[in-house]
Amino acid sequence: MGARFAGRFTRRGGAGEPAGLDAETPAGLDAVVAAGLDAETPSGRAEAALADGSGGSREAGTPAGPGAGPQVRSAGRVRGVLLPAAALALVLTAGALAFGRADEAPPTTRTAAPAADAPFDRIGTGDLAHGVTGLQAHLRAQPKDARGWATLATAYVEQARTGGDPTRYPQAEKALARSLALQPQDNDSALAGRAALAAARHDFRGALRDAEAALKVNPFSERALASRIDALVELGSYPKALAAAKEADGRRPGIPVFTRYAYVLELRGDIAGARRVLGLALDSAVSPGDTAYVATALGQLEWTQGAYAPALRRFATALAADPAYLPALEGRARVQAAQGDTKSAERGLEDVVERLPLPGQLVALGEVYEARGRTAEARAQYELIGTWTELARANGVDTDLDTALALADHGDRAEALRAARAEWKQRQTVHTADALAWALQVNGRSAEALSYIGKSAPPGCRNAVFLYHRGMIERAAGRTAAARTSLTAALKVNPGFSPTGSRAARAALKALEAS
């Protein structure tokens, strides 16, 4: 999905539609600029921030707004990260059994449902579970609420994304079908929810189709605008994604749009622009969930650029807002690993993997184990990737990119190449180009891999992993000077991009310099 961390985990899922927006009078970017409104006006601001260079942001310990103090949430801990495959499947499916079927609310006291436009991708895990419980109770009392079913589906998608439980996707699908059966026409909430579900399953063409359909009904649907940007990015349509981000900024400026706008800029190599837009988003955050979400995105951006101290400050801001926010915990652990504090990194990633056993997180923990000489434990983590892949595929998720990236370094290399080729046929992006090039390389086909590195790591690339892969491919193909340049650039961008990859890059560069 993305290459900031191995397996992007913050930018997916729908985003809520703030209540009370007058669809006939959008306070878009052009209107803001034309009217000369003050820079603090909280709408249509992303492009203006890029134009004037504004976009400062709070650091750790600064309140996000009224009522935005730290919310301490306890997370149950079950020690024993080295789960056998059967146990992993049981952990994932047990969550679905606990919550019940998508069309069946558990016996519970009457609870007010959250607003149908709740931004489920930016609230804490405990709040999300609370929201699902409230929606289930609401739908038990009012089973013909089409919008309520669509909102429950979106919450299920977010539970799958944040908990690594793909069994939630079929439940979301059933809830969306119920919504559309109740309201077959002009049901933009269900169409936008279907776009979010398709994106979560990596069906990006389906996501784009449903997002466009939702926008025909409601051009100001924030969830549909966000899903359209996501789909275009993941299909490799970067100019269209930038145009869609600008359009969304004009129609529904806010955190979901700002964070996606920033990611499009990052992919274009505009790190400074991405940083400004995320700073703007952080300044506009008023809830702990929003603060944690945006501060983590900023921390991730800083980490990819090797700015470890700023990254840690951003993750501290996120964790002050939500101490249990897994993306921030993971980000902090990755920075600790990059700084050589592998003991703290190991402890942090174990906490994450206990609750989010996705391929990217399993690989991260495995590589830290390798760095600490714990090869058996590392191997156990890598073996769990296959279990997750099987479960995800059984629930409609296209896992080829995740599989290719994980297996190329830590598993069946032939299967990695098969998966990478399959994904490349579906969509041609910088990430699929990198995955295919690297899978070819580890299978001894460096000459063929060369044809893809120009797509994955073009001039000006600021992604250390892509540059590392490029350099190793160039070295294998006998392009010594080019390899030296690429490997040097990778370590300059982010010297600790991976516990194992960084070490391999340094060893290869040393060998090149000695030759």
Beta strands, then each sheet from edge to edge (+ up, - down):
end
